[in-house]
Amino acid sequence: MPQQGEDSHTVTVDFSFVASPGFKAKLPILVIVAVLLAFSGLMLARANLSMADMFDVPRYEFNVAKLYSVSFILFIALFAITLALAIVYGYGISMGASVLLAAALALVALVMSVIIQGMLWPFLILAASAATASATGSTKPKLTVFSAWNASGNAMTVLLVLLFAYSVAMANANKDAYVDSLFAGAAEFAPQLQQQVVGMCGEAVLSAIDQNLNEQAIGEKIKSSIPRETMKANMLALCPPLSTMSAALQDSAVDLAYNQTAATASSMVASLKESIQAAMAANESAPPATAEEINATASAEQAAELRARVFEMPAAQALFDYLPLLVGLAVISTAYFTKFIIQPVASVVCAILAKF
């Protein structure tokens, strides 16, 4: 409190913002960027991408298909146009005026996160990327394909860095759930995998039998493994009267023994082949495992037991410790490929718009 008699001073800070004619002309572009960002976020949400998809073993083929779904392709196209318009908005105005776009887009992200639950941080990351494009565009003396390429590249870099940090944080908070999902999915997929493996192994065995265990091949293998003199000596030992016969009859008896042995072996191979074919037919005609059968054979307790056994290995524990980092790298590796589409499209669109 100032003492009585002392002078008091009042400090006034002026936060007024003077809108230039150029800035006023850019306001419609600001509105369009905000609308496009909202639709981009909507398409991203409809694509239904999730880090948990990487651990959902039975649905891998469906989860991978999300990356080339119509919703995700539309998201890439809309976000590329959003970055292009953000650069056009920032070009020719001051850095402070261009930063106003960040506030507008952050507001859009907050509103969209209320409409679509659980998407606040992804929406904010998109907003930060577009705001970076606008801020970079305000520093360019001339708007060309090359300057737009630089601005959109900076925007994508910010997006990848923030996405990596978000992915690591989310994976660190949910890594136990992700690992549980991985083991539960593997146990659920086991009946289907068993059916496929049985069919593949059966085909391989039948092919080997046809190539290496036909009647001619069996006869040749028997003759090569049992020399003729050895076969004749064994027959004379088992049947002494054979020694009183002529050499021609002895040779005929040896040939008969070879043929009989080959016929017996061929019969055994044929029986084995029939058994394998019957087992394969039964395996192919077996209906897929129902949810009740899967739950009976792959309960949560069994999945937990499998996890405990796997985590007895030091390597598994090390992978678990570094799981958030691995997930983050996997996410930005996938997102990085979109840069090869978004950056060229944004640069070309921006250069075209700059001519108007």
C-alpha positions in Angstrom: 0.0 0.0 0.0 1.4 3.4 -0.8 1.9 5.7 2.2 -0.2 8.8 2.5 1.4 11.7 0.6 3.3 9.5 -1.9 2.6 9.9 -5.6 0.7 7.0 -7.3 1.2 6.1 -11.0 -1.1 4.3 -13.3 0.5 2.1 -16.1 -1.6 1.5 -19.2 -0.6 -1.1 -21.7 -2.1 -0.9 -25.2 -2.9 -4.3 -26.7 -4.8 -2.9 -29.6 -4.3 -4.6 -33.0 -4.4 -2.5 -36.2 -5.8 -4.6 -39.1 -4.3 -3.6 -42.4 -6.2 -3.8 -45.6 -4.1 -6.8 -46.6 -5.1 -8.6 -43.4 -8.8 -7.9 -43.9 -8.5 -9.3 -47.3 -7.1 -12.5 -45.9 -9.9 -13.1 -43.3 -12.0 -15.2 -45.8 -9.0 -17.4 -46.3 -8.7 -17.8 -42.5 -12.3 -18.9 -42.3 -11.8 -21.4 -45.2 -8.7 -22.8 -43.5 -10.6 -23.3 -40.3 -13.4 -25.1 -42.1 -11.0 -27.3 -44.1 -9.2 -28.2 -40.9 -12.5 -29.3 -39.3 -13.3 -31.5 -42.3 -9.7 -32.9 -42.3 -10.1 -33.9 -38.7 -13.5 -35.4 -39.4 -12.1 -37.6 -42.2 -9.2 -38.6 -39.9 -11.7 -39.6 -37.2 -13.7 -41.6 -39.8 -10.6 -43.4 -40.9 -10.6 -44.8 -37.3 -6.8 -45.2 -37.1 -5.6 -46.2 -33.6 -2.3 -47.3 -32.1 -4.1 -50.3 -30.7 -4.5 -51.6 -34.3 -0.9 -52.6 -34.3 -1.6 -55.1 -31.5 -4.9 -56.5 -32.8 -3.5 -59.7 -34.4 -6.8 -61.2 -35.8 -7.8 -58.0 -37.5 -4.4 -57.1 -39.1 -5.7 -57.2 -42.7 -8.6 -55.0 -41.8 -6.5 -52.5 -39.9 -3.9 -52.2 -42.7 -6.8 -51.5 -45.1 -7.6 -48.3 -43.2 -4.4 -46.7 -44.6 -5.9 -46.8 -48.1 -9.5 -46.2 -47.2 -11.5 -43.5 -48.8 -11.7 -41.6 -45.5 -7.9 -41.5 -45.1 -7.3 -40.6 -48.7 -9.8 -37.7 -48.3 -8.0 -36.6 -45.1 -4.6 -36.5 -47.0 -6.1 -34.4 -49.8 -8.0 -32.0 -47.5 -5.0 -31.5 -45.2 -2.8 -30.8 -48.1 -5.2 -28.1 -49.3 -5.4 -26.8 -45.8 -1.6 -26.3 -45.6 -1.6 -24.6 -49.0 -4.3 -22.1 -48.0 -2.6 -21.5 -44.6 0.6 -20.6 -46.5 -1.4 -18.2 -48.8 -3.0 -16.7 -45.7 0.3 -16.0 -44.0 2.0 -14.6 -47.1 2.1 -10.8 -47.2 1.0 -10.2 -43.6 3.0 -9.8 -40.5 4.1 -12.7 -38.3 1.8 -11.5 -35.5 -1.2 -11.4 -37.8 -0.3 -14.9 -39.2 -0.2 -16.3 -35.7 -3.9 -15.4 -35.2 -4.6 -18.4 -37.4 -3.1 -20.6 -34.6 -5.7 -19.3 -32.1 -8.5 -19.8 -34.6 -7.4 -23.4 -35.4 -6.9 -24.2 -31.7 -10.6 -23.1 -31.1 -11.7 -25.3 -34.0 -9.7 -28.3 -32.5 -11.4 -27.8 -29.2 -14.9 -27.6 -30.7 -14.2 -30.7 -32.8 -12.9 -32.6 -29.8 -16.2 -32.0 -28.1 -18.1 -33.4 -31.1 -15.7 -36.3 -31.6 -14.5 -37.6 -28.2 -10.8 -38.6 -27.7 -9.4 -36.7 -30.7 -8.3 -33.5 -28.9 -4.6 -34.0 -29.3 -4.7 -35.2 -32.9 -6.8 -32.2 -33.8 -4.3 -29.8 -32.0 -1.4 -31.4 -33.8 -3.1 -30.7 -37.1 -3.8 -27.2 -36.0 -0.2 -26.6 -34.9 1.0 -27.9 -38.3 -1.2 -25.6 -40.2 -0.3 -22.6 -38.0 3.4 -23.4 -38.7 2.7 -23.3 -42.4 1.1 -19.9 -42.0 3.9 -18.5 -39.9 6.5 -19.7 -42.3 4.5 -18.3 -45.2 4.6 -14.8 -43.7 8.4 -14.8 -43.9 8.6 -15.5 -47.6 9.3 -12.5 -49.9 7.7 -14.3 -52.8 5.3 -17.2 -53.0 6.6 -19.9 -55.4 6.6 -23.6 -55.6 10.0 -23.7 -53.8 8.9 -21.4 -51.0 5.7 -23.3 -50.6 7.7 -26.5 -50.5 9.8 -25.1 -47.6 6.8 -23.9 -45.7 4.8 -27.1 -46.1 8.0 -29.1 -45.2 8.3 -27.1 -41.9 4.6 -27.8 -41.2 5.1 -31.6 -41.8 8.2 -31.6 -39.6 6.2 -30.0 -36.7 3.4 -32.6 -37.3 5.8 -35.5 -37.2 7.6 -34.3 -34.1 4.4 -33.6 -32.2 2.9 -36.9 -33.4 6.0 -38.8 -32.1 5.7 -37.2 -28.7 2.0 -37.9 -28.6 2.4 -41.5 -29.6 5.1 -42.2 -27.1 3.0 -40.6 -24.3 -0.1 -42.6 -25.3 1.9 -45.9 -25.6 3.5 -45.4 -22.3 0.2 -44.9 -20.6 -1.4 -47.9 -22.3 1.4 -50.3 -22.9 0.0 -52.9 -20.5 -3.3 -52.9 -22.3 -1.6 -53.1 -25.7 0.5 -56.1 -24.7 -2.6 -57.9 -23.2 -4.4 -57.2 -26.5 -1.5 -58.7 -28.4 -1.5 -62.0 -26.4 -5.3 -62.2 -26.4 -5.4 -61.7 -30.1 -2.6 -64.2 -30.7 -4.6 -66.8 -28.7 -7.7 -66.0 -30.6 -5.9 -66.3 -33.9 -4.4 -69.7 -33.0 -7.3 -71.9 -34.2 -7.3 -70.2 -37.6 -3.5 -70.4 -37.8 -3.6 -74.1 -36.8 -6.0 -74.8 -39.7 -3.8 -73.0 -42.2 -0.6 -74.7 -40.9 -2.2 -78.2 -41.2 -3.2 -77.5 -44.8 0.3 -76.2 -45.7 2.1 -79.0 -44.0 -0.1 -81.6 -45.6 0.5 -80.2 -49.1 4.2 -80.2 -48.5 4.2 -83.8 -47.3 2.1 -85.0 -50.2 4.4 -83.2 -52.6 7.5 -84.9 -51.1 5.8 -88.3 -51.2 4.9 -87.9 -54.9 8.5 -86.8 -55.8 10.6 -89.1 -53.6 8.5 -92.0 -52.5 6.8 -93.3 -55.7 7.1 -97.1 -56.5 10.1 -96.6 -58.9 12.0 -94.4 -56.5 11.4 -96.8 -53.6 12.7 -99.7 -55.7 15.8 -97.8 -56.6 16.4 -96.7 -53.0 16.1 -100.3 -51.7 18.6 -101.6 -54.3 21.0 -98.8 -53.5 20.8 -99.3 -49.8 20.9 -103.1 -49.8 23.6 -104.4 -52.2 22.6 -107.4 -54.3 25.3 -109.6 -52.7 24.0 -108.7 -49.2 20.4 -109.5 -50.2 21.5 -112.8 -51.6 23.5 -113.7 -48.5 20.6 -112.9 -46.2 18.2 -115.0 -48.3 20.6 -118.0 -48.3 21.0 -117.6 -44.5 17.2 -117.5 -44.0 16.4 -120.2 -46.6 19.3 -122.8 -46.8 17.6 -124.9 -49.5 18.0 -121.9 -51.9 21.8 -122.7 -52.0 21.0 -126.0 -53.9 19.3 -124.1 -56.7 21.0 -122.9 -59.8 22.5 -119.4 -60.0 19.7 -118.3 -62.4 17.0 -119.3 -59.9 18.9 -117.6 -57.1 19.1 -114.4 -59.1 15.4 -114.6 -59.8 14.7 -115.1 -56.1 16.7 -112.0 -55.3 14.8 -110.0 -57.9 11.6 -111.3 -56.4 12.7 -110.2 -53.0 13.6 -106.7 -54.2 10.2 -106.4 -55.9 8.3 -107.7 -52.9 10.1 -105.4 -50.5 9.4 -102.4 -52.9 5.7 -103.4 -53.2 5.3 -103.6 -49.4 7.0 -100.3 -48.9 4.9 -98.7 -51.6 1.7 -100.0 -50.0 2.7 -98.5 -46.7 3.4 -95.2 -48.4 0.1 -95.3 -50.2 -1.7 -95.9 -46.8 0.2 -93.0 -45.3 -0.8 -90.8 -48.2 -4.5 -91.7 -47.9 -4.4 -90.9 -44.2 -2.9 -87.5 -44.8 -5.4 -86.7 -47.5 -8.3 -87.7 -45.3 -6.9 -85.5 -42.5 -6.5 -82.6 -44.8 -10.1 -83.0 -46.1 -11.4 -83.1 -42.6 -9.3 -80.0 -41.7 -10.6 -78.1 -44.8 -14.2 -79.0 -44.1 -14.0 -78.1 -40.4 -16.1 -74.9 -39.7 -14.2 -71.9 -38.3 -13.9 -71.8 -34.5 -16.8 -70.0 -32.9 -16.5 -67.3 -30.3 -17.5 -69.8 -27.6 -14.8 -72.3 -28.7 -12.2 -69.5 -28.8 -13.1 -68.4 -25.3 -13.0 -71.9 -24.1 -9.5 -72.5 -25.4 -8.1 -69.0 -25.1 -9.3 -67.6 -21.8 -8.0 -64.4 -20.2 -6.2 -66.6 -17.7 -4.4 -68.6 -20.4 -3.4 -65.3 -22.2 -2.0 -64.0 -18.9 -0.1 -67.3 -18.4 1.3 -67.0 -21.9 2.4 -63.5 -21.2 4.1 -64.5 -17.9 6.1 -67.2 -19.7 7.1 -64.9 -22.5 8.2 -62.2 -20.1 10.5 -64.7 -18.3 12.9 -64.0 -21.3 15.1 -60.9 -20.7 14.6 -59.8 -24.4 10.8 -59.7 -24.0 11.1 -57.5 -20.9 13.5 -55.2 -22.7 11.1 -54.9 -25.6 8.3 -54.1 -23.2 10.4 -51.4 -21.5 11.1 -49.7 -24.9 7.6 -50.3 -26.3 6.5 -46.6 -26.2 9.6 -45.7 -28.2 9.0 -48.5 -30.7 5.3 -47.5 -31.1 6.3 -43.9 -31.7 8.8 -44.8 -34.3 6.2 -47.1 -36.1 3.6 -44.3 -36.1 5.8 -41.6 -37.5 7.3 -44.0 -40.0 3.8 -44.6 -41.3 3.0 -40.9 -41.2 6.2 -40.0 -42.9 5.0 -41.6 -46.1 2.0 -39.2 -46.2 4.6 -36.4 -46.4 5.5 -37.5 -49.9 1.9 -36.8 -51.0 0.9 -33.9 -48.8 4.0 -31.7 -49.3 4.0 -31.8 -53.2 0.2 -31.3 -53.4 0.3 -28.4 -50.9 3.2 -26.8 -52.8 1.5 -27.0 -56.2 -1.8 -25.9 -54.9 -0.2 -23.0 -53.1 1.7 -21.9 -56.2 -1.5 -22.0 -58.3 -3.4 -19.9 -55.7 -0.6 -17.4 -55.6 -1.3 -16.5 -59.2 -4.8 -15.3 -58.4 
